[in-house]
Structure formats: structure tokens, C-alpha cells
Amino acid sequence: MGKQTFTEEFKRETAKLSYQTDKLLGTFAQDLGSSCSSLSHWRREYSQDGLPL
């Protein structure tokens, strides 16, 4: 299976929602078809000064 690509909007919204869910980060990422490492990267990328979006 090839590498899946996500839109910037999806990445930003997923990162934002990840701070609002009670699910574990890995479970949340998997539920959305992503990986925990990708979601962690997006959280860092779209947060300013390490603060939630």
C-alpha cells in the first residue's frame, strides 16, 4: 500500500481535535487513518510555542 497523503486542513483539524479527545493519541490517530507519529508531528507543526491550537 502506498503512502497516504492528507490535506493541510485535515492535518490542522486533526491536531486541534487531538487536544480535545479523551482517547489515547495512538487510538485517535488510528481511528482517523493516520499514525501516532504523524499526529504528533502535526501537533508540533500546528501549535505555537508548544501550546494547544
Secondary structure, DSSP 8 states (H G I E B T S, - for coil): -------HHHHHHHHHHHTT-SS-HHHHHHHTT--HHHHHHHHHHHSBTTB--
